[in-house]
Amino acid sequence: MKTKRNLSGIYFRSKNEAGKWDSICFEDLNEIEQDNQMKERTTEWLTSLTKQLANTLNEIGEQLDIIKE
């Protein structure tokens, strides 16, 4: 199970282990839930998701001064 970090701000509704609905960020969904969210989406939607996730990575890198060498 992934640690919920809520970094991107891109929320989806997902059932938790107790069967209750939660709002959970895309990156915190498991791979199957991510696949389900991306299934049947338009190219424009997927492009927008990719750009927002890239912006989030960049912001985290800036805040923590991380550079992968």
C-alpha positions in Angstrom: 0.0 0.0 0.0 1.3 3.4 -0.9 1.6 6.2 1.6 -1.0 8.9 0.9 1.0 12.1 0.2 -1.6 14.2 -1.7 1.2 16.0 -3.7 -0.4 16.7 -7.1 -3.8 18.0 -6.0 -5.4 15.8 -8.8 -8.1 14.1 -6.8 -10.4 11.2 -7.7 -13.1 9.3 -5.8 -12.0 5.8 -4.7 -13.3 3.2 -2.3 -10.9 2.6 0.6 -10.3 -0.8 2.3 -13.3 -0.2 4.6 -15.6 0.2 1.5 -16.0 3.9 2.1 -15.5 6.5 -0.6 -12.4 8.8 -0.3 -10.9 11.6 -2.3 -7.4 10.4 -3.2 -4.7 11.9 -5.4 -3.8 10.2 -8.7 -0.3 9.3 -7.6 -1.7 7.7 -4.4 -4.0 5.4 -6.3 -2.8 1.9 -6.9 -1.8 0.9 -10.5 -5.2 -0.7 -11.3 -7.1 2.4 -10.0 -4.8 4.6 -12.1 -5.5 2.5 -15.2 -9.2 2.7 -14.6 -9.1 6.5 -14.3 -7.1 6.8 -17.5 -9.2 4.3 -19.5 -11.3 5.9 -22.2 -10.0 9.4 -21.5 -9.1 11.7 -24.4 -5.6 12.5 -25.5 -6.1 16.1 -24.3 -7.1 14.8 -20.8 -4.0 12.5 -20.6 -1.8 15.3 -21.8 -3.2 17.6 -19.1 -2.6 15.0 -16.4 0.9 14.4 -17.6 1.8 18.1 -17.5 0.3 18.6 -14.1 2.3 15.6 -12.7 5.4 17.0 -14.3 4.8 20.4 -12.7 4.4 18.7 -9.4 7.7 16.9 -9.7 9.4 20.1 -10.7 8.0 22.0 -7.7 9.1 19.2 -5.3 12.6 19.3 -6.9 12.8 23.1 -6.5 11.6 23.0 -2.9 14.0 20.2 -1.8 16.8 21.3 -4.2 16.9 17.8 -5.8 18.8 17.1 -9.0 19.2 13.6 -10.3 22.7 13.1 -11.7 
